[in-house]
C-alpha cells in the first residue's frame, strides 16, 4: 500500500470528496485513472463515482450485506467482485499499477 488516508487526519469521512482527494493527491493520480474498491459502507462507492473514480463493490460470498450502513448487493449496479484478486481484471494491461496482479 502506497498511502493510507485516515478520516481523523483528513477531517472528512466517506463519501466526502476530501478523503478521496487526499489519497489521490498522495498517489499522484487523477480520479478517472483510479479504482476505488470497498464493501459499500457509508455511501463510499457512490462518493467515489461522483468524483469520477471507477468504483467496485467487494463482497465475500458469505457476506449477506446486513451490516448496518452497508449497501445491499441488489442495490449496487456497478462492478462487483468477491475477492481482491478479482480486481485485477479492471486494471488496464500496461498500467504501472498492474504489476501486483
Secondary structure, 3 states (H helix, E strand, C coil): CCCCCCHHHHCCCCCCHHHHHHHHHHHCCCHHHCEEEECCECCHHHHHHHHCCEEEEECCCCCCCCCCCECCHHHCCCEEECCHHHHHHHCCCCCCCHHHC
